[in-house]
Amino acid sequence: MTPARVAVSVLLLAFAPAAALAQKGTTPLLAGPFPTAAGHSQFGGFVSIEDEIDVFALFRYGFESSLDFGLRAGYTGLFGGGAHVGGDIRYGIPNNNPDMPLTFAVIGGFQASFASNGNLLAFPLGVSIGAMVGGSDRAVLIYGLPRLTVERVDRDARASETDLEFAVEFGTAIELTPTLSFEGNLAVASNKGDNIALALGLSYSK
C-alpha cells in the first residue's frame, strides 16, 4: 500500500471517534515543517469537527526560504456560533545533516472566536516535525506537531477562565496535482479528558 493510501486510511478511520470525542477550543494549526517558499502563497479551505463544526479559510505567504506567515478566518459553532480569526508565524529550522530524515519548524500565533454566548482568545506555540514520503510522481507530507496553548475563555454570565492546554496534531498533505493538495489533521488535546478534533480540506499553492 502506498504512503498516500495509508495516510488517507488512517484519517478516515479516525473520523468516527473524532465526531464523538471532541474538544472545545482552537482549530488545528495545520502546519507542516516546510514553510511556504519565498514569494509564493497558499490558499486552503477546511472543515474542523469538534464539539462544534468550524469552517475556515487559511492563507499563507512565504517571506523567505525558512519563514512564512498564515492568516485564517471563518465561522465557528463555539458558544452558539460566531466569527473565528487568527494568525501565525512559522520558522523552518535549517537541516544541515543529510543523515537526518526529519525536518523541524517552530510555529506560534493567536486565534480568537467571537460568538453569541462567549468569546475565546488563544495563543498556541509548537514544533512541527515531519518528512516527505512517497514516490517522485506524488509528494506526501507526514508530520506531528506537539503544542502548548494558553486559552482565555469568557462565557456570558460566567467567570472568565484561563487554561494551559497541551495537544499533539498528526497531519498529512497529499499532492493531488502540482498545485492542489488534500490535507488532513487529527488533534488530540489534554484538556478535560480525551479530546479529539479532526480537520479536512484542500489547499492550492501558487
Secondary structure as GFF3:
##gff-version 3
##sequence-region A 1 206
A	DSSP	alpha_helix	3	20	.	.	.	ID=ss1
A	DSSP	beta_strand	41	49	.	.	.	ID=ss2
A	DSSP	beta_strand	53	64	.	.	.	ID=ss3
A	DSSP	beta_strand	67	76	.	.	.	ID=ss4
A	DSSP	three_ten_helix	78	80	.	.	.	ID=ss5
A	DSSP	beta_strand	82	93	.	.	.	ID=ss6
A	DSSP	beta_strand	103	115	.	.	.	ID=ss7
A	DSSP	beta_strand	118	133	.	.	.	ID=ss8
A	DSSP	beta_strand	140	155	.	.	.	ID=ss9
A	DSSP	beta_strand	161	175	.	.	.	ID=ss10
A	DSSP	beta_strand	180	189	.	.	.	ID=ss11
A	DSSP	beta_strand	195	205	.	.	.	ID=ss12
###
